[in-house]
Amino acid sequence: MPAAFTGGMLVGMANSSTERTGGERGSHSWKPALLELGRDLQLLRSAVHHQFLLADRDTPLARNLFTLVSRSRSHMGTLLECFLGSPVEAALVKLQRNLDSAWRQFQRAWLGDKHATIISTRKGSEPELIPADWWSQNSPLNIARWERLRVAINRLGEQLDEHQATLFEVGGLIAQASQLSYSAPLQDEVIGEPDPTARLQTALTRLCSQLGSPAELDVELPRTGTTDVSFAIFTRRLQSIDRQLGQLLVVDDGPADPQHFCWRGERLPVPGRMTWKLISYLWRAEQRSADFEELAGDVWEDLPQNVGDNTVGSARRKANAFFREHAIPLQVRTSRSVAMLEDP
């Protein structure tokens, strides 16, 4: 058990849900909300465990506990709007109720008689003489309401599809891994698996593939090692991955490197390099239109006489097929040697 623990968040992580989800963004926000819900619920469970067992007789409830509960509620509110009428909605409602119930119980138990006994036992013992399993046995996470919350968390994961479940899992595993340190290389089993790094690496690799293997996302984790320096490197890498995911998951509609089009929070691969370049150029062009001469130089990097109706028409048809396939209300139209990106 570490000597001190605040149960907050990784340094470098966003401090509020709106920093990461961008406020009211409709269906754009479900991906970061799932990632952050997994992360914040795990951080809350860790904070409840450690702060309860390390409290003194006059320790008030830490502010970060209220923050984590509030953030988790906010994430669930966002997700409820996105998953109305689905089995995920029912799982979220149950999770919300179990969170509220567990949190009320914890507030009532703080510095109560049982908590005071635990504090007295810990303070009256030499740290090295406290049995290793004492921390798990006296954890508030063993109480029925917190156990029901854990079950509800797992139930939500079961209702999500593969990509959604991976986001939720990665958030929780990043939070678990962030608690490892040189002084505490393994976490208490009541919180989660003692060393989640191998499972986190597998989940990150899977998520990277699901996101289209974007070049800007590097998910390779260093070994935790056996020194404080190696753990510091590991922690910085977690922070970097979290920031990269935040930037990737909160996306605006439109083209994205290396060859994707983002729509309603989805990062969709565009088949054909020239098709993507045409869409990208028209998206950013004034009035979303350009004549073939412009397209020849900036898209096809060729002479104007080599880029005509047939060349542009082929990319146009492929672009429109892509838009139809993904129900994106856009189309590329050509008229009199001018290409236009417009509503159908």
C-alpha positions as CSV (number, residue, x, y, z in Angstrom):
1,M,0.0,0.0,0.0
2,P,1.5,3.4,-0.9
3,A,2.3,5.8,1.8
4,A,-0.1,8.4,0.3
5,F,-2.7,8.4,-2.3
6,T,-5.2,11.0,-3.6
7,G,-6.9,8.8,-6.2
8,G,-7.0,11.6,-8.7
9,M,-6.2,11.3,-12.4
10,L,-3.0,11.0,-14.4
11,V,-1.1,14.2,-14.6
12,G,-1.8,15.6,-18.1
13,M,-5.3,14.2,-18.3
14,A,-8.1,16.6,-18.9
15,N,-9.6,18.1,-15.8
16,S,-13.2,18.2,-16.9
17,S,-15.5,16.3,-19.2
18,T,-16.1,19.3,-21.4
19,E,-12.4,19.7,-22.1
20,R,-12.4,16.2,-23.6
21,T,-15.8,15.9,-25.1
22,G,-16.2,19.4,-26.3
23,G,-19.5,20.0,-24.6
24,E,-22.7,19.2,-26.4
25,R,-21.6,17.4,-29.5
26,G,-24.4,14.9,-29.9
27,S,-23.2,11.6,-31.3
28,H,-19.6,13.0,-31.6
29,S,-19.2,12.6,-27.9
30,W,-19.9,8.9,-27.2
31,K,-16.4,7.7,-27.9
32,P,-14.5,10.0,-25.4
33,A,-17.4,9.6,-23.0
34,L,-17.0,5.8,-23.0
35,L,-13.2,6.0,-22.6
36,E,-13.5,8.5,-19.8
37,L,-16.3,6.7,-18.0
38,G,-14.2,3.6,-17.8
39,R,-11.2,5.6,-16.6
40,D,-13.1,7.7,-14.0
41,L,-15.1,4.8,-12.5
42,Q,-11.8,2.9,-12.0
43,L,-10.1,6.0,-10.5
44,L,-13.1,6.4,-8.2
45,R,-12.9,2.8,-7.0
46,S,-9.1,3.2,-6.4
47,A,-9.6,6.5,-4.6
48,V,-12.4,5.1,-2.4
49,H,-10.2,2.1,-1.5
50,H,-7.0,4.0,-0.7
51,Q,-8.4,7.1,0.9
52,F,-10.7,5.2,3.2
53,L,-7.9,3.0,4.5
54,L,-5.3,5.8,4.8
55,A,-7.6,8.4,6.4
56,D,-6.9,9.9,9.8
57,R,-9.5,10.6,12.5
58,D,-10.0,14.2,11.3
59,T,-9.6,13.7,7.5
60,P,-12.5,15.2,5.5
61,L,-13.8,13.6,2.3
62,A,-11.4,14.6,-0.5
63,R,-12.7,17.0,-3.2
64,N,-11.4,14.7,-5.9
65,L,-14.0,12.1,-4.9
66,F,-16.8,14.4,-5.5
67,T,-15.2,15.4,-8.8
68,L,-14.9,11.8,-10.0
69,V,-18.5,11.0,-9.1
70,S,-19.7,14.2,-10.9
71,R,-17.6,13.4,-14.0
72,S,-18.9,9.8,-14.1
73,R,-22.5,11.0,-13.9
74,S,-21.8,13.5,-16.7
75,H,-20.3,10.8,-18.9
76,M,-23.3,8.6,-18.3
77,G,-25.7,11.4,-19.1
78,T,-23.9,11.9,-22.5
79,L,-24.0,8.2,-23.2
80,L,-27.7,7.9,-22.3
81,E,-28.6,10.5,-25.0
82,C,-26.5,8.5,-27.6
83,F,-27.9,5.0,-26.7
84,L,-31.6,5.6,-26.2
85,G,-33.7,2.6,-26.8
86,S,-30.9,0.1,-26.8
87,P,-29.8,-2.5,-24.2
88,V,-26.9,-0.2,-23.4
89,E,-29.4,2.4,-22.1
90,A,-30.8,-0.1,-19.6
91,A,-27.2,-1.0,-18.5
92,L,-26.3,2.7,-18.1
93,V,-29.4,3.4,-16.0
94,K,-28.6,0.5,-13.7
95,L,-25.0,1.7,-13.4
96,Q,-26.1,5.2,-12.6
97,R,-28.4,3.9,-9.8
98,N,-25.6,1.7,-8.4
99,L,-23.1,4.5,-8.4
100,D,-25.5,6.8,-6.5
101,S,-26.2,4.1,-4.0
102,A,-22.6,3.2,-3.4
103,W,-21.6,6.9,-3.1
104,R,-24.3,7.6,-0.5
105,Q,-23.2,4.6,1.5
106,F,-19.6,5.7,1.4
107,Q,-20.4,9.3,2.6
108,R,-22.4,7.9,5.5
109,A,-19.5,5.4,6.4
110,W,-16.8,8.1,6.3
111,L,-15.4,8.5,9.9
112,G,-18.2,6.4,11.3
113,D,-17.7,3.8,14.0
114,K,-16.4,1.1,11.7
115,H,-14.1,3.5,9.9
116,A,-12.8,4.8,13.2
117,T,-11.9,1.2,14.2
118,I,-10.0,0.7,11.0
119,I,-8.1,3.9,11.4
120,S,-7.2,3.0,15.0
121,T,-6.0,-0.4,14.0
122,R,-3.8,1.0,11.2
123,K,-2.3,3.8,13.3
124,G,-1.7,1.5,16.3
125,S,0.4,-0.9,14.2
126,E,3.8,-0.7,12.7
127,P,3.4,-0.3,8.9
128,E,5.7,-3.3,8.2
129,L,3.7,-5.5,10.7
130,I,0.3,-4.9,9.0
131,P,-0.6,-8.1,7.1
132,A,-0.6,-7.7,3.3
133,D,-4.2,-8.9,3.0
134,W,-5.4,-6.5,5.7
135,W,-5.9,-3.8,3.1
136,S,-8.1,-5.9,0.9
137,Q,-10.1,-7.4,3.8
138,N,-11.0,-3.9,5.1
139,S,-11.6,-2.3,1.8
140,P,-15.0,-0.5,1.4
141,L,-15.1,-2.0,-2.1
142,N,-16.1,-5.3,-0.4
143,I,-19.3,-3.8,0.8
144,A,-22.4,-5.0,-1.0
145,R,-23.2,-1.7,-2.7
146,W,-19.7,-1.3,-4.1
147,E,-19.7,-4.9,-5.3
148,R,-23.0,-4.2,-7.1
149,L,-21.4,-1.2,-8.7
150,R,-18.6,-3.5,-9.9
151,V,-21.1,-5.9,-11.4
152,A,-23.0,-3.1,-13.1
153,I,-19.7,-1.9,-14.6
154,N,-19.0,-5.3,-16.0
155,R,-22.6,-5.6,-17.3
156,L,-22.3,-2.4,-19.2
157,G,-19.2,-3.7,-20.9
158,E,-21.1,-6.9,-21.9
159,Q,-23.8,-4.8,-23.6
160,L,-21.4,-2.8,-25.8
161,D,-20.2,-3.8,-29.2
162,E,-16.5,-4.7,-29.7
163,H,-15.3,-1.2,-30.5
164,Q,-17.3,0.4,-27.7
165,A,-16.2,-2.3,-25.2
166,T,-12.6,-1.7,-26.1
167,L,-12.8,2.0,-25.5
168,F,-14.5,1.3,-22.1
169,E,-11.9,-1.3,-21.2
170,V,-8.9,0.9,-22.2
171,G,-10.1,3.7,-20.0
172,G,-10.3,1.4,-17.0
173,L,-7.0,-0.2,-17.7
174,I,-5.2,3.1,-18.1
175,A,-6.5,4.1,-14.7
176,Q,-5.4,0.9,-13.2
177,A,-1.9,1.1,-14.7
178,S,-1.6,4.7,-13.6
179,Q,-1.6,3.5,-10.0
180,L,1.5,1.4,-10.4
181,S,4.7,2.9,-9.0
182,Y,8.2,1.8,-8.0
183,S,7.0,1.7,-4.3
184,A,3.9,-0.2,-5.2
185,P,4.5,-2.2,-8.4
186,L,1.4,-4.2,-7.9
187,Q,-2.1,-2.9,-6.9
188,D,-4.5,-4.5,-4.4
189,E,-6.5,-7.2,-6.1
190,V,-9.8,-5.8,-4.8
191,I,-9.3,-2.9,-7.2
192,G,-8.3,-4.9,-10.2
193,E,-5.7,-7.3,-11.5
194,P,-2.3,-6.7,-9.8
195,D,-0.5,-5.8,-13.0
196,P,-2.8,-4.7,-15.9
197,T,0.0,-3.7,-18.3
198,A,-0.1,-6.8,-20.5
199,R,-3.8,-6.6,-20.9
200,L,-3.6,-2.8,-21.5
201,Q,-1.1,-3.3,-24.2
202,T,-3.3,-5.9,-26.0
203,A,-6.4,-3.6,-25.6
204,L,-4.5,-0.5,-26.9
205,T,-3.2,-2.5,-30.0
206,R,-6.8,-3.6,-30.7
207,L,-8.2,-0.1,-30.3
208,C,-5.5,1.3,-32.6
209,S,-6.5,-1.1,-35.3
210,Q,-10.2,-0.3,-34.8
211,L,-9.4,3.4,-35.2
212,G,-7.7,2.7,-38.6
213,S,-4.1,2.6,-37.2
214,P,-3.6,6.4,-37.3
215,A,0.0,7.4,-37.7
216,E,-0.3,9.9,-34.8
217,L,-1.3,7.2,-32.3
218,D,1.7,5.3,-30.8
219,V,0.4,2.7,-28.3
220,E,3.6,0.8,-27.6
221,L,4.1,0.7,-23.8
222,P,7.6,0.5,-22.2
223,R,8.3,-2.1,-19.6
224,T,7.6,-0.9,-16.1
225,G,11.0,-2.1,-15.0
226,T,12.3,-2.2,-11.5
227,T,13.5,1.4,-10.8
228,D,11.7,4.6,-10.1
229,V,13.1,6.0,-13.3
230,S,11.6,3.2,-15.4
231,F,8.2,3.8,-13.7
232,A,8.4,7.5,-14.4
233,I,9.0,6.7,-18.1
234,F,6.0,4.4,-18.1
235,T,3.8,7.0,-16.4
236,R,4.8,9.6,-19.0
237,R,4.0,7.2,-21.8
238,L,0.5,6.6,-20.3
239,Q,-0.1,10.3,-20.2
240,S,1.0,10.7,-23.8
241,I,-1.3,7.9,-25.0
242,D,-4.2,9.4,-23.1
243,R,-3.6,12.8,-24.8
244,Q,-3.3,11.2,-28.2
245,L,-6.6,9.3,-27.7
246,G,-8.3,12.5,-26.5
247,Q,-7.3,14.3,-29.7
248,L,-8.3,11.4,-31.9
249,L,-11.7,10.6,-30.3
250,V,-12.9,14.2,-30.2
251,V,-13.1,14.8,-33.9
252,D,-14.7,17.3,-36.2
253,D,-16.5,16.2,-39.3
254,G,-14.3,16.2,-42.4
255,P,-11.2,14.8,-43.9
256,A,-8.4,13.5,-41.6
257,D,-4.9,12.2,-42.3
258,P,-3.7,9.8,-43.5
259,Q,-6.8,8.9,-45.6
260,H,-10.0,9.1,-43.5
261,F,-13.2,11.0,-43.3
262,C,-14.7,11.7,-39.9
263,W,-18.4,11.8,-39.5
264,R,-20.5,11.8,-36.4
265,G,-17.6,10.6,-34.3
266,E,-16.6,7.8,-36.7
267,R,-13.2,7.8,-38.3
268,L,-13.9,6.1,-41.7
269,P,-11.2,5.0,-44.1
270,V,-11.7,6.4,-47.6
271,P,-10.9,3.8,-50.4
272,G,-8.6,5.3,-53.0
273,R,-5.9,8.0,-52.4
274,M,-7.2,10.3,-55.2
275,T,-10.7,9.9,-54.0
276,W,-9.7,11.1,-50.5
277,K,-7.6,13.9,-51.9
278,L,-10.5,15.2,-54.0
279,I,-12.9,15.1,-51.0
280,S,-10.3,16.8,-48.8
281,Y,-9.5,19.5,-51.3
282,L,-13.2,20.3,-52.0
283,W,-14.1,20.3,-48.3
284,R,-11.5,23.0,-47.6
285,A,-12.0,25.0,-50.8
286,E,-13.9,28.3,-50.9
287,Q,-17.6,27.5,-51.5
288,R,-16.4,23.8,-51.6
289,S,-15.8,24.0,-55.3
290,A,-12.8,24.0,-57.6
291,D,-12.3,24.0,-61.4
292,F,-10.5,21.1,-63.0
293,E,-7.3,23.2,-63.6
294,E,-7.0,23.7,-59.8
295,L,-7.6,20.0,-59.2
296,A,-5.0,19.0,-61.8
297,G,-2.2,20.7,-59.9
298,D,-3.3,20.4,-56.3
299,V,-5.0,17.0,-56.3
300,W,-3.6,15.0,-59.2
301,E,-0.3,16.9,-59.4
302,D,-0.5,16.7,-63.1
303,L,-0.9,19.0,-66.1
304,P,-4.4,20.5,-66.7
305,Q,-4.7,18.8,-70.1
306,N,-4.3,15.4,-68.5
307,V,-7.1,15.9,-66.0
308,G,-10.6,16.0,-67.6
309,D,-14.1,14.6,-67.2
310,N,-13.0,11.0,-67.2
311,T,-10.3,11.4,-64.5
312,V,-12.4,13.6,-62.2
313,G,-15.5,11.6,-62.9
314,S,-13.9,8.3,-61.7
315,A,-12.9,9.9,-58.3
316,R,-16.3,11.6,-58.1
317,R,-18.2,8.2,-58.5
318,K,-16.0,6.6,-55.9
319,A,-16.5,9.5,-53.5
320,N,-20.3,9.4,-53.9
321,A,-20.3,5.6,-53.3
322,F,-18.3,6.2,-50.1
323,F,-20.8,8.8,-48.9
324,R,-23.8,6.6,-49.7
325,E,-22.3,3.6,-48.0
326,H,-21.9,5.5,-44.8
327,A,-25.1,7.5,-45.0
328,I,-23.2,10.8,-45.2
329,P,-25.4,13.5,-46.7
330,L,-22.8,14.8,-49.2
331,Q,-22.1,14.3,-52.9
332,V,-19.5,15.4,-55.4
333,R,-21.0,16.9,-58.6
334,T,-19.3,18.2,-61.7
335,S,-20.5,20.7,-64.2
336,R,-18.6,22.7,-66.9
337,S,-15.2,21.6,-65.7
338,V,-16.0,22.5,-62.1
339,A,-16.3,20.0,-59.2
340,M,-18.5,20.8,-56.2
341,L,-19.0,19.1,-52.8
342,E,-22.6,19.7,-51.8
343,D,-25.8,18.3,-50.2
344,P,-27.5,15.8,-52.3
